[in-house]
Amino acid sequence: MMKNEILKSWIEQYSAPLLKKAVYMLSNKEDAQDVVQEVFLAAFSSYDSFEGKSQPLTWLMSILQRKIADFYRKKYKSEPNVRLDHFFDETGSWKNNDVLNDWDISAKETELLDNMDFNKTLEECIEELPSRWKILLKMYYIEEKKAPEVSQELEVSTTNLWKILQRARMQLRECLEMNWFSK
């Protein structure tokens, strides 16, 4: 089979799983479609380096990971800074100390991650995060990448990574408080 025919068959076979992963990571179908298109362009350009030691989908997924990291690296550097005046007053003190309190979780709520409604609320809260926080949170907690790897991929310092993750967790907590625990 010639290179063009092989890549055409890969596009037919692997577009759906690549797009599904990209939509999940980018939270935007149009951006995901663009990134998947870039994956196939990169695969075409570097086809000769594919040695066949892994499945084509594995190779394409690794290209996708790099393209998503590139996408967020570019977006991360171009977005304005996020304001924190929602959480802190002008002196730097907490506006609402409730974020420091433990949740009162009843026995039935200890298995929250098995609860479809809670998961839907959690996903909605994640989607409300600023995009520059969302990718770090997804890479670190959902993809379970190590901090140095996330920092390197997105070109942020480890210290900045920890600060962003902390802020994202605070915003998630507040969103869950309002949309789940207070109901």
N, C-alpha and C positions, 0 to 999 in steps of 0.2 A: 504494500500500500504506500502511496506517496504521502508526503507530509501534509499537503492540503486536504487530502481525503481523510487522513487520521484526525486532524484537527476539526474537520467538519463533523466527524462522528463523535468526537469528544464534546463539541458544542451541543449536539443533540442529546447525548447521554448525561452530561454533567452540569448543564446550565441550571437545572432545577435545584439540585442540592447546594450548588455554589450560591445561587440567588437567595435561597432560604437562609443560609448562614450569614450572608451579607446583609439581608434585611434585618435579621436579628441584631447584628452588631452595630449597624448604622441607624436603625430605626427610621429609615426613609427609603421607600422603594426606588425612587428615581436615582438617588445616590448609589444604592445597591446595584442597580442595573448598570450604571456607569462603571463602577468598580469591577463588576464581573466581566464587562466588556474589556476593561484594561487587563484583566487576568488572561483572557484568551489572546489578546495582542502580545502580552509578555510571553505566553506559552509559545506562540508562533515564532517570536524573535529568538527565544532560547531553546527551541525544540531540540536542537542538536545536543544540548547538555542533558536532556532527559535520557538516562541510561536504562530505564525500565526495571530498576531494582525495587521500585515501589509501584503501586497501582497508579494509573494516571490521575484518579480523583485525589489521591493523597498528595501528589505533586502539585496539582491545581489548587488544592486547599492551602498548601504552604505558600503558594504565590498569592492567594487571596489574603492570607494573614498579613503578608508584607504590604499588599496594596491597601488594606484597611488601615494598617499602621501609618502608611504614607498619607492617606486621606486625613486621618485625625491629627497627624503631626502638622500638616499644612493648616488644617482648620484650627487646631489648638493655638498656633502662633498668630492667626489672623483675627481671632475673636477678641473682643474687649474683655477686660477683667470683670469678674463677677463681683457684684456688690454684696456685702455682708451686713448691711444696716438692718436687715430683716431680723437678724439674730442678736446683734449687739447695739448698745447705745453709743453715744459719742464718747463716753469714757472707756469703752471697751468692755463694759460689764454686760452680762446676759440680760436681755430684755424680758425673757420668760424662763424662769428656773425649772419649769416642768421637764425640759429636755434632760435634766440631770437626775430625775427621779426614775425609779424602776417601774416597769409596767406591772399592773396587777393581772397576771395571766391565770385564768381558771384552768382546771384540769382538762376540759375539752379543747382549750386553745393551745395546749402544749404541742399539738401536732399540726401547727398552722401550715407548714409547708405541704401537707397532704390535703389542705382545704383549697378547693378550686377558686372559691370566691376571694379568699385571702390572697392567693397567688395573682389573681387578676388585679386586685387592689395594689399589691406590691409592684407589679409590672407597670401599672399606670403611674405610680409614684416615681418609679425609676425613669419613666419617659418624661416626667416633669422636671427632672434634673437638668441643669445647664449641660449642653452637649459636651463641653470640655471635661465635665465631671463624670458624665455617664460612661464614656469609653473606659476611663481609668477604673471605675467601679466594676464594669463588666469584665475587663481583662483580669483584674486582681481577684475578684470574688467568684465570678461565674466560670471563667476559663481557668481559674486557679494558677495564673502565672505568678512567678515570684516577683517581688518588688524591683530588684535590679533589672529584670527582663522588661517589665512594663516601663520603667524609667528610661531604659535604653531605647526601646522601640518608639516611644513618644518624645524622647529627648527632653525629659523633665528631671530635675534633681530628685533624689529619693526623699529628701526633706519636703519638697513641694508635693510629691506624690502623697506622703502621709497627711499633709495638711488638707489636700483636696479630698482624700478619702474620708477624713474626719468631717469635713464640711458636708460632703455628700451624705454620710450617715446621719448627721444632724437633720438635714433637710428631709431625708427619708423617714426618719423617726417622727418628725412633725407631721408629715403627710399621712403616715400610718395612724398617728394619734387622731387626726381629724377625720380620716376616711374609714378607719376600721375600729380602733379601740374605743372611741367615744360613742360609737353607734350601739 
